[in-house]
C-alpha cells in the first residue's frame, strides 16, 4: 500500500534566522554607518535575495529599527544599572562616562555609539528612529539628576549628552581607549564641580 503523501507547508521556507539576521545587520550598520550600508550589502551578508529581505523587514529603515531595539539590550551603555537612586549622582555620571568610553573603543570594527552616529544619518526615517531612542535616554538621565539636583538637571544632562557624543566621535576617528578615558575623567571632574555648588535635594 502506498504511503500517504505528507503535505508540504505553504509558502517558501525561510532561508535565514531573523534574529541572526538582525545581529549581522547591527554589525554592518555599526561598522560602516547607516548611510554607507546598502540593501545589496545587507542581502549579500545575509545570503538572501531582495524580495526575501523586503518580505522580512519591509525596508532598510525597518531593519534599522529592529537593530536599534537589539542594540538597546546588547550594546548600549546600561543606563538603568548605573543611574540608581541609591548612588551619588556624581559617581553614577562618572561611571556612565567611563563605561561609554570603554564600550565605544571596545571593538575596533564597531567603534562609537550606534545610536549617536545614527542621529546624524541622511535618511530621515532612520535618523528619526535614532533620535527618538537617544531622547528617551536623555530623559532618563535628566530625571535621575533632577531627583536630587533639579536646578542643575538641564545643563548637566546637556553636558553629559554632549560628552558622550564627543567620545563616540573620538572613537570613530581612531582615538584609543586611553584618550577616551582621559576625556571622560576631565568631564567627570567638571560634573563634580557643578554638583558641589548645587544643594542636594533628597528624593
Rosetta constraint file for C-alpha pairs under 8 A:
AtomPair CA 15 CA 48 HARMONIC 7.17 0.50
AtomPair CA 16 CA 20 HARMONIC 7.72 0.50
AtomPair CA 16 CA 21 HARMONIC 7.01 0.50
AtomPair CA 16 CA 46 HARMONIC 7.33 0.50
AtomPair CA 16 CA 47 HARMONIC 7.89 0.50
AtomPair CA 16 CA 48 HARMONIC 7.66 0.50
AtomPair CA 17 CA 21 HARMONIC 6.05 0.50
AtomPair CA 18 CA 22 HARMONIC 6.23 0.50
AtomPair CA 18 CA 56 HARMONIC 7.86 0.50
AtomPair CA 19 CA 23 HARMONIC 6.34 0.50
AtomPair CA 20 CA 24 HARMONIC 6.20 0.50
AtomPair CA 21 CA 25 HARMONIC 6.14 0.50
AtomPair CA 21 CA 46 HARMONIC 6.22 0.50
AtomPair CA 22 CA 26 HARMONIC 6.01 0.50
AtomPair CA 22 CA 63 HARMONIC 7.17 0.50
AtomPair CA 22 CA 66 HARMONIC 6.85 0.50
AtomPair CA 22 CA 67 HARMONIC 5.81 0.50
AtomPair CA 22 CA 70 HARMONIC 7.73 0.50
AtomPair CA 23 CA 27 HARMONIC 6.52 0.50
AtomPair CA 23 CA 67 HARMONIC 7.20 0.50
AtomPair CA 23 CA 70 HARMONIC 7.67 0.50
AtomPair CA 24 CA 28 HARMONIC 6.46 0.50
AtomPair CA 24 CA 45 HARMONIC 7.43 0.50
AtomPair CA 24 CA 46 HARMONIC 7.40 0.50
AtomPair CA 25 CA 29 HARMONIC 6.11 0.50
AtomPair CA 25 CA 42 HARMONIC 6.60 0.50
AtomPair CA 25 CA 63 HARMONIC 7.85 0.50
AtomPair CA 25 CA 64 HARMONIC 7.87 0.50
AtomPair CA 25 CA 67 HARMONIC 7.01 0.50
AtomPair CA 26 CA 30 HARMONIC 5.96 0.50
AtomPair CA 26 CA 64 HARMONIC 7.75 0.50
AtomPair CA 26 CA 67 HARMONIC 5.38 0.50
AtomPair CA 26 CA 68 HARMONIC 7.95 0.50
AtomPair CA 26 CA 71 HARMONIC 7.55 0.50
AtomPair CA 27 CA 31 HARMONIC 5.91 0.50
AtomPair CA 27 CA 110 HARMONIC 6.89 0.50
AtomPair CA 28 CA 32 HARMONIC 6.04 0.50
AtomPair CA 28 CA 33 HARMONIC 7.53 0.50
AtomPair CA 28 CA 37 HARMONIC 6.99 0.50
AtomPair CA 28 CA 42 HARMONIC 7.82 0.50
AtomPair CA 29 CA 33 HARMONIC 4.82 0.50
AtomPair CA 29 CA 34 HARMONIC 5.01 0.50
AtomPair CA 29 CA 37 HARMONIC 6.48 0.50
AtomPair CA 29 CA 114 HARMONIC 7.51 0.50
AtomPair CA 30 CA 34 HARMONIC 7.53 0.50
AtomPair CA 30 CA 110 HARMONIC 5.31 0.50
AtomPair CA 30 CA 111 HARMONIC 7.38 0.50
AtomPair CA 30 CA 113 HARMONIC 7.69 0.50
AtomPair CA 30 CA 114 HARMONIC 5.30 0.50
AtomPair CA 31 CA 109 HARMONIC 5.59 0.50
AtomPair CA 31 CA 110 HARMONIC 4.45 0.50
AtomPair CA 31 CA 111 HARMONIC 6.98 0.50
AtomPair CA 32 CA 36 HARMONIC 5.84 0.50
AtomPair CA 32 CA 37 HARMONIC 6.58 0.50
AtomPair CA 33 CA 37 HARMONIC 6.75 0.50
AtomPair CA 33 CA 114 HARMONIC 7.87 0.50
AtomPair CA 33 CA 117 HARMONIC 7.11 0.50
AtomPair CA 33 CA 118 HARMONIC 7.14 0.50
AtomPair CA 33 CA 121 HARMONIC 7.73 0.50
AtomPair CA 34 CA 118 HARMONIC 6.60 0.50
AtomPair CA 34 CA 121 HARMONIC 6.46 0.50
AtomPair CA 35 CA 121 HARMONIC 6.15 0.50
AtomPair CA 35 CA 122 HARMONIC 6.54 0.50
AtomPair CA 35 CA 123 HARMONIC 7.12 0.50
AtomPair CA 37 CA 41 HARMONIC 6.11 0.50
AtomPair CA 37 CA 42 HARMONIC 7.23 0.50
AtomPair CA 38 CA 42 HARMONIC 6.46 0.50
AtomPair CA 39 CA 43 HARMONIC 6.12 0.50
AtomPair CA 39 CA 50 HARMONIC 7.54 0.50
AtomPair CA 39 CA 60 HARMONIC 6.52 0.50
AtomPair CA 40 CA 44 HARMONIC 6.02 0.50
AtomPair CA 40 CA 50 HARMONIC 7.56 0.50
AtomPair CA 41 CA 45 HARMONIC 6.19 0.50
AtomPair CA 42 CA 46 HARMONIC 6.11 0.50
AtomPair CA 43 CA 47 HARMONIC 5.72 0.50
AtomPair CA 43 CA 48 HARMONIC 5.12 0.50
AtomPair CA 43 CA 49 HARMONIC 5.89 0.50
AtomPair CA 43 CA 50 HARMONIC 6.42 0.50
AtomPair CA 43 CA 53 HARMONIC 6.72 0.50
AtomPair CA 44 CA 48 HARMONIC 6.63 0.50
AtomPair CA 44 CA 49 HARMONIC 7.85 0.50
AtomPair CA 48 CA 52 HARMONIC 6.30 0.50
AtomPair CA 48 CA 53 HARMONIC 6.76 0.50
AtomPair CA 49 CA 53 HARMONIC 6.38 0.50
AtomPair CA 50 CA 54 HARMONIC 6.20 0.50
AtomPair CA 51 CA 55 HARMONIC 6.07 0.50
AtomPair CA 52 CA 56 HARMONIC 6.16 0.50
AtomPair CA 53 CA 57 HARMONIC 6.05 0.50
AtomPair CA 53 CA 58 HARMONIC 7.36 0.50
AtomPair CA 53 CA 59 HARMONIC 7.85 0.50
AtomPair CA 54 CA 58 HARMONIC 4.46 0.50
AtomPair CA 54 CA 59 HARMONIC 5.73 0.50
AtomPair CA 57 CA 62 HARMONIC 5.66 0.50
AtomPair CA 57 CA 63 HARMONIC 5.32 0.50
AtomPair CA 58 CA 62 HARMONIC 5.84 0.50
AtomPair CA 58 CA 63 HARMONIC 7.45 0.50
AtomPair CA 59 CA 63 HARMONIC 6.35 0.50
AtomPair CA 60 CA 64 HARMONIC 6.22 0.50
AtomPair CA 61 CA 65 HARMONIC 6.29 0.50
AtomPair CA 61 CA 125 HARMONIC 6.45 0.50
AtomPair CA 61 CA 126 HARMONIC 5.33 0.50
AtomPair CA 62 CA 66 HARMONIC 6.69 0.50
AtomPair CA 63 CA 67 HARMONIC 6.26 0.50
AtomPair CA 64 CA 68 HARMONIC 6.22 0.50
AtomPair CA 64 CA 126 HARMONIC 6.80 0.50
AtomPair CA 65 CA 69 HARMONIC 6.41 0.50
AtomPair CA 65 CA 126 HARMONIC 7.35 0.50
AtomPair CA 65 CA 129 HARMONIC 6.57 0.50
AtomPair CA 66 CA 70 HARMONIC 6.29 0.50
AtomPair CA 67 CA 71 HARMONIC 6.02 0.50
AtomPair CA 68 CA 72 HARMONIC 6.17 0.50
AtomPair CA 68 CA 115 HARMONIC 7.23 0.50
AtomPair CA 68 CA 130 HARMONIC 7.42 0.50
AtomPair CA 68 CA 133 HARMONIC 7.92 0.50
AtomPair CA 69 CA 73 HARMONIC 7.01 0.50
AtomPair CA 70 CA 74 HARMONIC 6.18 0.50
AtomPair CA 70 CA 75 HARMONIC 7.93 0.50
AtomPair CA 71 CA 75 HARMONIC 4.84 0.50
AtomPair CA 71 CA 76 HARMONIC 5.93 0.50
AtomPair CA 71 CA 114 HARMONIC 7.89 0.50
AtomPair CA 72 CA 76 HARMONIC 5.36 0.50
AtomPair CA 75 CA 103 HARMONIC 7.98 0.50
AtomPair CA 76 CA 113 HARMONIC 7.60 0.50
AtomPair CA 77 CA 96 HARMONIC 7.34 0.50
AtomPair CA 77 CA 99 HARMONIC 6.71 0.50
AtomPair CA 77 CA 100 HARMONIC 5.99 0.50
AtomPair CA 77 CA 103 HARMONIC 7.32 0.50
AtomPair CA 78 CA 82 HARMONIC 6.34 0.50
AtomPair CA 79 CA 83 HARMONIC 5.74 0.50
AtomPair CA 79 CA 96 HARMONIC 7.39 0.50
AtomPair CA 79 CA 137 HARMONIC 7.68 0.50
AtomPair CA 79 CA 141 HARMONIC 7.94 0.50
AtomPair CA 80 CA 84 HARMONIC 6.81 0.50
AtomPair CA 82 CA 92 HARMONIC 5.79 0.50
AtomPair CA 82 CA 93 HARMONIC 7.95 0.50
AtomPair CA 82 CA 95 HARMONIC 7.29 0.50
AtomPair CA 82 CA 96 HARMONIC 6.53 0.50
AtomPair CA 83 CA 87 HARMONIC 7.36 0.50
AtomPair CA 83 CA 89 HARMONIC 7.87 0.50
AtomPair CA 83 CA 92 HARMONIC 5.89 0.50
AtomPair CA 83 CA 93 HARMONIC 7.66 0.50
AtomPair CA 83 CA 141 HARMONIC 7.50 0.50
AtomPair CA 83 CA 144 HARMONIC 6.48 0.50
AtomPair CA 84 CA 92 HARMONIC 7.72 0.50
AtomPair CA 84 CA 144 HARMONIC 7.73 0.50
AtomPair CA 85 CA 144 HARMONIC 7.29 0.50
AtomPair CA 87 CA 91 HARMONIC 7.02 0.50
AtomPair CA 87 CA 92 HARMONIC 6.32 0.50
AtomPair CA 88 CA 92 HARMONIC 6.25 0.50
AtomPair CA 89 CA 93 HARMONIC 6.17 0.50
AtomPair CA 89 CA 144 HARMONIC 7.91 0.50
AtomPair CA 89 CA 145 HARMONIC 6.62 0.50
AtomPair CA 89 CA 148 HARMONIC 7.98 0.50
AtomPair CA 90 CA 94 HARMONIC 6.08 0.50
AtomPair CA 90 CA 188 HARMONIC 7.49 0.50
AtomPair CA 90 CA 191 HARMONIC 6.58 0.50
AtomPair CA 90 CA 192 HARMONIC 5.65 0.50
AtomPair CA 90 CA 195 HARMONIC 7.15 0.50
AtomPair CA 91 CA 95 HARMONIC 6.21 0.50
AtomPair CA 92 CA 96 HARMONIC 6.09 0.50
AtomPair CA 93 CA 97 HARMONIC 6.29 0.50
AtomPair CA 93 CA 160 HARMONIC 7.81 0.50
AtomPair CA 93 CA 188 HARMONIC 7.17 0.50
AtomPair CA 93 CA 191 HARMONIC 7.93 0.50
AtomPair CA 94 CA 98 HARMONIC 6.22 0.50
AtomPair CA 94 CA 184 HARMONIC 7.49 0.50
AtomPair CA 94 CA 185 HARMONIC 7.34 0.50
AtomPair CA 94 CA 188 HARMONIC 5.05 0.50
AtomPair CA 95 CA 99 HARMONIC 5.95 0.50
AtomPair CA 96 CA 100 HARMONIC 6.12 0.50
AtomPair CA 97 CA 101 HARMONIC 6.19 0.50
AtomPair CA 97 CA 160 HARMONIC 7.72 0.50
AtomPair CA 97 CA 163 HARMONIC 7.86 0.50
AtomPair CA 97 CA 164 HARMONIC 6.79 0.50
AtomPair CA 97 CA 184 HARMONIC 5.55 0.50
AtomPair CA 97 CA 188 HARMONIC 7.59 0.50
AtomPair CA 98 CA 102 HARMONIC 6.32 0.50
AtomPair CA 98 CA 181 HARMONIC 6.18 0.50
AtomPair CA 98 CA 184 HARMONIC 5.92 0.50
AtomPair CA 98 CA 185 HARMONIC 7.48 0.50
AtomPair CA 99 CA 103 HARMONIC 5.95 0.50
AtomPair CA 100 CA 104 HARMONIC 5.96 0.50
AtomPair CA 100 CA 164 HARMONIC 6.90 0.50
AtomPair CA 100 CA 167 HARMONIC 7.63 0.50
AtomPair CA 101 CA 105 HARMONIC 6.34 0.50
AtomPair CA 101 CA 164 HARMONIC 7.98 0.50
AtomPair CA 101 CA 167 HARMONIC 6.24 0.50
AtomPair CA 101 CA 168 HARMONIC 7.71 0.50
AtomPair CA 101 CA 177 HARMONIC 6.73 0.50
AtomPair CA 101 CA 180 HARMONIC 5.43 0.50
AtomPair CA 101 CA 181 HARMONIC 5.87 0.50
AtomPair CA 101 CA 184 HARMONIC 7.00 0.50
AtomPair CA 102 CA 106 HARMONIC 5.81 0.50
AtomPair CA 102 CA 177 HARMONIC 6.40 0.50
AtomPair CA 102 CA 180 HARMONIC 7.82 0.50
AtomPair CA 102 CA 181 HARMONIC 7.47 0.50
AtomPair CA 103 CA 107 HARMONIC 7.91 0.50
AtomPair CA 103 CA 112 HARMONIC 7.66 0.50
AtomPair CA 104 CA 110 HARMONIC 7.83 0.50
AtomPair CA 104 CA 111 HARMONIC 5.08 0.50
AtomPair CA 104 CA 112 HARMONIC 4.16 0.50
AtomPair CA 104 CA 113 HARMONIC 6.01 0.50
AtomPair CA 104 CA 167 HARMONIC 7.45 0.50
AtomPair CA 104 CA 168 HARMONIC 6.06 0.50
AtomPair CA 104 CA 171 HARMONIC 6.09 0.50
AtomPair CA 105 CA 111 HARMONIC 5.47 0.50
AtomPair CA 105 CA 112 HARMONIC 6.66 0.50
AtomPair CA 105 CA 171 HARMONIC 5.77 0.50
AtomPair CA 105 CA 176 HARMONIC 6.47 0.50
AtomPair CA 105 CA 177 HARMONIC 5.61 0.50
AtomPair CA 106 CA 111 HARMONIC 7.12 0.50
AtomPair CA 106 CA 177 HARMONIC 7.87 0.50
AtomPair CA 107 CA 111 HARMONIC 5.97 0.50
AtomPair CA 111 CA 168 HARMONIC 7.35 0.50
AtomPair CA 111 CA 171 HARMONIC 5.55 0.50
AtomPair CA 111 CA 172 HARMONIC 5.36 0.50
AtomPair CA 112 CA 116 HARMONIC 7.97 0.50
AtomPair CA 112 CA 117 HARMONIC 7.43 0.50
AtomPair CA 112 CA 167 HARMONIC 7.27 0.50
AtomPair CA 112 CA 168 HARMONIC 4.02 0.50
AtomPair CA 112 CA 169 HARMONIC 6.42 0.50
AtomPair CA 112 CA 170 HARMONIC 7.67 0.50
AtomPair CA 112 CA 171 HARMONIC 5.21 0.50
AtomPair CA 112 CA 172 HARMONIC 5.43 0.50
AtomPair CA 113 CA 117 HARMONIC 6.06 0.50
AtomPair CA 113 CA 168 HARMONIC 5.55 0.50
AtomPair CA 114 CA 118 HARMONIC 6.02 0.50
AtomPair CA 115 CA 119 HARMONIC 6.40 0.50
AtomPair CA 115 CA 130 HARMONIC 5.37 0.50
AtomPair CA 115 CA 131 HARMONIC 7.63 0.50
AtomPair CA 115 CA 133 HARMONIC 7.30 0.50
AtomPair CA 115 CA 134 HARMONIC 6.69 0.50
AtomPair CA 116 CA 120 HARMONIC 7.36 0.50
AtomPair CA 116 CA 130 HARMONIC 7.23 0.50
AtomPair CA 116 CA 131 HARMONIC 7.91 0.50
AtomPair CA 116 CA 134 HARMONIC 7.09 0.50
AtomPair CA 116 CA 165 HARMONIC 6.35 0.50
AtomPair CA 116 CA 168 HARMONIC 7.35 0.50
AtomPair CA 117 CA 121 HARMONIC 7.09 0.50
AtomPair CA 117 CA 168 HARMONIC 7.67 0.50
AtomPair CA 117 CA 169 HARMONIC 8.00 0.50
AtomPair CA 118 CA 126 HARMONIC 7.22 0.50
AtomPair CA 118 CA 127 HARMONIC 5.84 0.50
AtomPair CA 118 CA 130 HARMONIC 5.49 0.50
AtomPair CA 118 CA 131 HARMONIC 7.70 0.50
AtomPair CA 119 CA 127 HARMONIC 4.90 0.50
AtomPair CA 119 CA 128 HARMONIC 7.14 0.50
AtomPair CA 119 CA 130 HARMONIC 5.20 0.50
AtomPair CA 119 CA 131 HARMONIC 5.25 0.50
AtomPair CA 119 CA 134 HARMONIC 8.00 0.50
AtomPair CA 120 CA 127 HARMONIC 6.45 0.50
AtomPair CA 121 CA 126 HARMONIC 7.29 0.50
AtomPair CA 121 CA 127 HARMONIC 5.57 0.50
AtomPair CA 122 CA 127 HARMONIC 6.92 0.50
AtomPair CA 123 CA 127 HARMONIC 5.96 0.50
AtomPair CA 124 CA 128 HARMONIC 6.02 0.50
AtomPair CA 125 CA 129 HARMONIC 6.30 0.50
AtomPair CA 126 CA 130 HARMONIC 6.30 0.50
AtomPair CA 127 CA 131 HARMONIC 6.08 0.50
AtomPair CA 128 CA 132 HARMONIC 6.07 0.50
AtomPair CA 129 CA 133 HARMONIC 6.37 0.50
AtomPair CA 130 CA 134 HARMONIC 6.15 0.50
AtomPair CA 131 CA 135 HARMONIC 5.98 0.50
AtomPair CA 132 CA 136 HARMONIC 6.23 0.50
AtomPair CA 133 CA 137 HARMONIC 6.63 0.50
AtomPair CA 134 CA 138 HARMONIC 6.29 0.50
AtomPair CA 135 CA 139 HARMONIC 6.16 0.50
AtomPair CA 136 CA 140 HARMONIC 6.39 0.50
AtomPair CA 137 CA 141 HARMONIC 6.23 0.50
AtomPair CA 138 CA 142 HARMONIC 6.07 0.50
AtomPair CA 138 CA 157 HARMONIC 6.82 0.50
AtomPair CA 138 CA 161 HARMONIC 7.16 0.50
AtomPair CA 139 CA 143 HARMONIC 6.06 0.50
AtomPair CA 140 CA 144 HARMONIC 6.25 0.50
AtomPair CA 141 CA 145 HARMONIC 6.40 0.50
AtomPair CA 141 CA 157 HARMONIC 6.39 0.50
AtomPair CA 142 CA 146 HARMONIC 5.91 0.50
AtomPair CA 142 CA 153 HARMONIC 5.62 0.50
AtomPair CA 142 CA 154 HARMONIC 6.74 0.50
AtomPair CA 142 CA 157 HARMONIC 5.54 0.50
AtomPair CA 143 CA 147 HARMONIC 6.17 0.50
AtomPair CA 143 CA 153 HARMONIC 7.72 0.50
AtomPair CA 144 CA 148 HARMONIC 7.69 0.50
AtomPair CA 145 CA 149 HARMONIC 5.61 0.50
AtomPair CA 145 CA 150 HARMONIC 6.73 0.50
AtomPair CA 145 CA 152 HARMONIC 7.58 0.50
AtomPair CA 145 CA 153 HARMONIC 5.25 0.50
AtomPair CA 145 CA 156 HARMONIC 7.90 0.50
AtomPair CA 145 CA 157 HARMONIC 7.76 0.50
AtomPair CA 146 CA 150 HARMONIC 3.88 0.50
AtomPair CA 146 CA 151 HARMONIC 7.30 0.50
AtomPair CA 146 CA 152 HARMONIC 7.26 0.50
AtomPair CA 146 CA 153 HARMONIC 4.95 0.50
AtomPair CA 147 CA 201 HARMONIC 7.15 0.50
AtomPair CA 147 CA 202 HARMONIC 7.20 0.50
AtomPair CA 147 CA 203 HARMONIC 5.56 0.50
AtomPair CA 148 CA 200 HARMONIC 5.32 0.50
AtomPair CA 148 CA 201 HARMONIC 4.33 0.50
AtomPair CA 148 CA 202 HARMONIC 5.32 0.50
AtomPair CA 148 CA 203 HARMONIC 6.02 0.50
AtomPair CA 149 CA 153 HARMONIC 6.10 0.50
AtomPair CA 149 CA 195 HARMONIC 7.68 0.50
AtomPair CA 149 CA 198 HARMONIC 6.73 0.50
AtomPair CA 149 CA 199 HARMONIC 6.89 0.50
AtomPair CA 149 CA 200 HARMONIC 5.53 0.50
AtomPair CA 149 CA 201 HARMONIC 6.06 0.50
AtomPair CA 150 CA 154 HARMONIC 7.96 0.50
AtomPair CA 150 CA 201 HARMONIC 7.86 0.50
AtomPair CA 151 CA 198 HARMONIC 7.60 0.50
AtomPair CA 152 CA 156 HARMONIC 5.94 0.50
AtomPair CA 152 CA 194 HARMONIC 7.80 0.50
AtomPair CA 152 CA 195 HARMONIC 7.60 0.50
AtomPair CA 152 CA 198 HARMONIC 7.18 0.50
AtomPair CA 153 CA 157 HARMONIC 5.85 0.50
AtomPair CA 154 CA 158 HARMONIC 6.35 0.50
AtomPair CA 155 CA 159 HARMONIC 6.06 0.50
AtomPair CA 156 CA 160 HARMONIC 6.01 0.50
AtomPair CA 156 CA 191 HARMONIC 7.24 0.50
AtomPair CA 157 CA 161 HARMONIC 6.03 0.50
AtomPair CA 158 CA 162 HARMONIC 5.98 0.50
AtomPair CA 159 CA 163 HARMONIC 6.05 0.50
AtomPair CA 160 CA 164 HARMONIC 6.16 0.50
AtomPair CA 161 CA 165 HARMONIC 6.26 0.50
AtomPair CA 162 CA 166 HARMONIC 6.16 0.50
AtomPair CA 163 CA 167 HARMONIC 6.15 0.50
AtomPair CA 163 CA 184 HARMONIC 7.57 0.50
AtomPair CA 163 CA 187 HARMONIC 7.22 0.50
AtomPair CA 164 CA 168 HARMONIC 6.16 0.50
AtomPair CA 165 CA 169 HARMONIC 6.22 0.50
AtomPair CA 166 CA 170 HARMONIC 6.09 0.50
AtomPair CA 167 CA 171 HARMONIC 6.21 0.50
AtomPair CA 167 CA 180 HARMONIC 6.09 0.50
AtomPair CA 167 CA 183 HARMONIC 7.69 0.50
AtomPair CA 167 CA 184 HARMONIC 7.78 0.50
AtomPair CA 168 CA 172 HARMONIC 6.24 0.50
AtomPair CA 169 CA 173 HARMONIC 6.14 0.50
AtomPair CA 170 CA 174 HARMONIC 6.49 0.50
AtomPair CA 170 CA 175 HARMONIC 5.42 0.50
AtomPair CA 170 CA 180 HARMONIC 7.20 0.50
AtomPair CA 171 CA 175 HARMONIC 5.10 0.50
AtomPair CA 171 CA 176 HARMONIC 6.66 0.50
AtomPair CA 171 CA 177 HARMONIC 7.96 0.50
AtomPair CA 171 CA 180 HARMONIC 7.44 0.50
AtomPair CA 175 CA 179 HARMONIC 6.34 0.50
AtomPair CA 175 CA 180 HARMONIC 7.06 0.50
AtomPair CA 176 CA 180 HARMONIC 6.50 0.50
AtomPair CA 177 CA 181 HARMONIC 6.00 0.50
AtomPair CA 178 CA 182 HARMONIC 6.19 0.50
AtomPair CA 179 CA 183 HARMONIC 6.32 0.50
AtomPair CA 180 CA 184 HARMONIC 6.18 0.50
AtomPair CA 181 CA 185 HARMONIC 6.08 0.50
AtomPair CA 182 CA 186 HARMONIC 6.37 0.50
AtomPair CA 183 CA 187 HARMONIC 6.27 0.50
AtomPair CA 184 CA 188 HARMONIC 6.11 0.50
AtomPair CA 185 CA 189 HARMONIC 6.30 0.50
AtomPair CA 186 CA 190 HARMONIC 6.48 0.50
AtomPair CA 187 CA 191 HARMONIC 6.29 0.50
AtomPair CA 188 CA 192 HARMONIC 6.24 0.50
AtomPair CA 189 CA 193 HARMONIC 6.26 0.50
AtomPair CA 190 CA 194 HARMONIC 6.32 0.50
AtomPair CA 191 CA 195 HARMONIC 6.19 0.50
AtomPair CA 192 CA 196 HARMONIC 5.94 0.50
AtomPair CA 193 CA 197 HARMONIC 6.79 0.50
AtomPair CA 194 CA 198 HARMONIC 6.62 0.50
AtomPair CA 195 CA 199 HARMONIC 7.71 0.50
